[in-house]
Amino acid sequence: MKRSVIFLFILISIQAFAQTQTLKGRVVDSKSQEGIGFASIGVEGTFIGTASDVDGYFELKINDNQSNDILYISAVAYQNLSFEISELLSQDFIRISLTEQTYSIEGVDITALSRVLFRIITTASERIPENYYAEPIGLKFHYKEEKKLTGTSSEKREAIIDVYDETGYSNPSITDAYQNRHFQFIQVNKNFESYSFPAGQTGFDELLDMDMVRLSNTIFNVDLLNDYDLHLEGISAYDGDSAWIISYKTNELDLAHTGDFNAQKMDGKMYILKSNFALVRNECIIEASLNNSQSRSLFTKNNEQQNVWYHFTTTYQKQGNKYAINYIDCDKTYTDKKGEQVSYSRKASVLELKKSPKKITGRNFFENATYEERFWNSFNSPMKL
């Protein structure tokens, strides 16, 4: 008899403990009403909790004996909120609005913040085919470069370049970009003669490889993301939206992590839109012992570029209903094989995007178009070098 009573007591206790209710809802920005991804939702003083998905939706099972507890909600760069769970259990769906705040990064738990930033970048990388043109596209670039040795006049070149991308951003990778992205020089204007291959060689191909979204490399390679130190610099208005500004650096200074075969230091900063996780701007500073004159990603033992320092910026803009690259620049200094200090600046701005482009095969690593005075006399440059 005693055993039956004890068993019944245990059974009733287990059933009572097992009774739960599910809170369903969405965490949104109070101004835009857009979902806030990766917000933390939990029962205060317990390990019971969850996180919102990339669109802000969440579900959380609550035991009946926690109905008098407090539910807290927090997200990076937003003011925390808390509610009595009893107030929420009567609602079929909860809409929680968080208000942005500016705060010192020192006040945030670094481990938790790193996890959030990891998720933001991972989501941005995974959403490339969704946010950017995942189809054949044509891009017409206006390209300018200037190379100057200390105390001498500079060599200047500008060009119109057609780029054909067979697959767009549908399968971003280094291999896919190399196989499916082609370009040719249409117009060239310069203040020097190209009597040799080195003189005719341009830096456009290397500049184009700084399109981190298209190559899905360095910090946008999610397999390498754990090797970077991430910090939230803040949240800023950007082109009618808000963007997370995330700085990054790594001690893994190899080709895969930096895009540079001989990198010695790397510091970067990216801007990712909160509304759709599109990367709209990436800035990076790299120092390297050597660079191959054809591309920073190639091995070299030669000393044509030594003690290298460069800063590059890549921006992306919505053109139609999708994003694509719209601007790249790179300012570089190095010592050449004669010991001369060289300043090398390059800029490329997109003049036009075509969704039904004419196919191009191959790449012009050096300019081979003739100068047409009529064209350059009537051409209005969108940028200054």
ZIWO-V186277 format. One record per residue. N is the residue number from 0. RES is the residue in one letter. PSI is psi in whole degrees, -180 to 180 (* if undefined). Layout:
N|RES|PSI + N|RES|PSI
//
This chain:
0|M|-44 + 1|K|-40 + 2|R|-39 + 3|S|-42 + 4|V|-45 + 5|I|-44 + 6|F|-43 + 7|L|-39 + 8|F|-44 + 9|I|-43 + 10|L|-45 + 11|I|-39 + 12|S|-43 + 13|I|-44 + 14|Q|-42 + 15|A|-42 + 16|F|-32 + 17|A|-13 + 18|Q|123 + 19|T|162 + 20|Q|154 + 21|T|122 + 22|L|126 + 23|K|139 + 24|G|-168 + 25|R|137 + 26|V|126 + 27|V|160 + 28|D|131 + 29|S|-28 + 30|K|-54 + 31|S|-20 + 32|Q|17 + 33|E|149 + 34|G|145 + 35|I|113 + 36|G|146 + 37|F|27 + 38|A|147 + 39|S|129 + 40|I|122 + 41|G|163 + 42|V|123 + 43|E|132 + 44|G|8 + 45|T|176 + 46|F|9 + 47|I|123 + 48|G|176 + 49|T|-177 + 50|A|146 + 51|S|153 + 52|D|-174 + 53|V|-21 + 54|D|7 + 55|G|-5 + 56|Y|150 + 57|F|160 + 58|E|140 + 59|L|124 + 60|K|131 + 61|I|128 + 62|N|150 + 63|D|-34 + 64|N|2 + 65|Q|10 + 66|S|-22 + 67|N|3 + 68|D|-179 + 69|I|133 + 70|L|128 + 71|Y|150 + 72|I|130 + 73|S|152 + 74|A|150 + 75|V|130 + 76|A|15 + 77|Y|154 + 78|Q|137 + 79|N|152 + 80|L|155 + 81|S|149 + 82|F|153 + 83|E|129 + 84|I|-34 + 85|S|-29 + 86|E|-24 + 87|L|-25 + 88|L|-24 + 89|S|-7 + 90|Q|136 + 91|D|-34 + 92|F|130 + 93|I|131 + 94|R|115 + 95|I|118 + 96|S|124 + 97|L|145 + 98|T|134 + 99|E|149 + 100|Q|155 + 101|T|127 + 102|Y|165 + 103|S|133 + 104|I|-21 + 105|E|-19 + 106|G|0 + 107|V|139 + 108|D|119 + 109|I|-40 + 110|T|-46 + 111|A|-42 + 112|L|-42 + 113|S|-39 + 114|R|-41 + 115|V|-46 + 116|L|-37 + 117|F|-45 + 118|R|-38 + 119|I|-49 + 120|I|-40 + 121|T|-46 + 122|T|-41 + 123|A|-42 + 124|S|-44 + 125|E|-27 + 126|R|7 + 127|I|-52 + 128|P|-24 + 129|E|-37 + 130|N|-27 + 131|Y|165 + 132|Y|115 + 133|A|54 + 134|E|169 + 135|P|132 + 136|I|153 + 137|G|137 + 138|L|127 + 139|K|118 + 140|F|145 + 141|H|120 + 142|Y|137 + 143|K|141 + 144|E|151 + 145|E|129 + 146|K|130 + 147|K|131 + 148|L|148 + 149|T|125 + 150|G|8 + 151|T|167 + 152|S|158 + 153|S|153 + 154|E|125 + 155|K|139 + 156|R|137 + 157|E|155 + 158|A|159 + 159|I|127 + 160|I|130 + 161|D|128 + 162|V|131 + 163|Y|124 + 164|D|107 + 165|E|-37 + 166|T|-4 + 167|G|-139 + 168|Y|24 + 169|S|-32 + 170|N|67 + 171|P|126 + 172|S|164 + 173|I|-44 + 174|T|-46 + 175|D|-41 + 176|A|-42 + 177|Y|-39 + 178|Q|-30 + 179|N|-2 + 180|R|121 + 181|H|159 + 182|F|158 + 183|Q|149 + 184|F|130 + 185|I|-42 + 186|Q|145 + 187|V|138 + 188|N|126 + 189|K|164 + 190|N|21 + 191|F|166 + 192|E|146 + 193|S|90 + 194|Y|-5 + 195|S|166 + 196|F|-46 + 197|P|-37 + 198|A|-33 + 199|G|-15 + 200|Q|139 + 201|T|170 + 202|G|17 + 203|F|-40 + 204|D|-44 + 205|E|-39 + 206|L|-42 + 207|L|-30 + 208|D|0 + 209|M|7 + 210|D|85 + 211|M|-32 + 212|V|-45 + 213|R|-38 + 214|L|-18 + 215|S|50 + 216|N|-175 + 217|T|-122 + 218|I|-16 + 219|F|2 + 220|N|105 + 221|V|-20 + 222|D|-19 + 223|L|-6 + 224|L|-32 + 225|N|-15 + 226|D|4 + 227|Y|144 + 228|D|124 + 229|L|140 + 230|H|137 + 231|L|114 + 232|E|-26 + 233|G|-172 + 234|I|134 + 235|S|149 + 236|A|138 + 237|Y|110 + 238|D|48 + 239|G|5 + 240|D|-173 + 241|S|145 + 242|A|138 + 243|W|133 + 244|I|112 + 245|I|121 + 246|S|154 + 247|Y|153 + 248|K|164 + 249|T|150 + 250|N|-8 + 251|E|85 + 252|L|50 + 253|D|-179 + 254|L|-43 + 255|A|-38 + 256|H|-22 + 257|T|-20 + 258|G|3 + 259|D|129 + 260|F|-28 + 261|N|33 + 262|A|143 + 263|Q|-17 + 264|K|145 + 265|M|128 + 266|D|129 + 267|G|170 + 268|K|133 + 269|M|153 + 270|Y|117 + 271|I|125 + 272|L|137 + 273|K|-29 + 274|S|-35 + 275|N|4 + 276|F|29 + 277|A|131 + 278|L|124 + 279|V|-12 + 280|R|137 + 281|N|130 + 282|E|143 + 283|C|142 + 284|I|130 + 285|I|138 + 286|E|138 + 287|A|150 + 288|S|-39 + 289|L|157 + 290|N|140 + 291|N|137 + 292|S|-20 + 293|Q|-38 + 294|S|141 + 295|R|-20 + 296|S|-6 + 297|L|147 + 298|F|147 + 299|T|147 + 300|K|-9 + 301|N|165 + 302|N|35 + 303|E|-26 + 304|Q|109 + 305|Q|160 + 306|N|58 + 307|V|137 + 308|W|133 + 309|Y|152 + 310|H|129 + 311|F|152 + 312|T|134 + 313|T|131 + 314|T|153 + 315|Y|146 + 316|Q|147 + 317|K|123 + 318|Q|104 + 319|G|-128 + 320|N|5 + 321|K|168 + 322|Y|156 + 323|A|164 + 324|I|142 + 325|N|-10 + 326|Y|140 + 327|I|140 + 328|D|159 + 329|C|124 + 330|D|126 + 331|K|141 + 332|T|145 + 333|Y|168 + 334|T|128 + 335|D|-179 + 336|K|-15 + 337|K|-1 + 338|G|9 + 339|E|145 + 340|Q|128 + 341|V|135 + 342|S|131 + 343|Y|115 + 344|S|138 + 345|R|143 + 346|K|143 + 347|A|123 + 348|S|135 + 349|V|125 + 350|L|-31 + 351|E|143 + 352|L|131 + 353|K|134 + 354|K|-10 + 355|S|69 + 356|P|160 + 357|K|135 + 358|K|138 + 359|I|141 + 360|T|141 + 361|G|176 + 362|R|137 + 363|N|100 + 364|F|-15 + 365|F|151 + 366|E|137 + 367|N|22 + 368|A|152 + 369|T|156 + 370|Y|131 + 371|E|105 + 372|E|-40 + 373|R|-42 + 374|F|-49 + 375|W|-27 + 376|N|-29 + 377|S|-6 + 378|F|130 + 379|N|111 + 380|S|132 + 381|P|-3 + 382|M|160 + 383|K|142 + 384|L|*
//
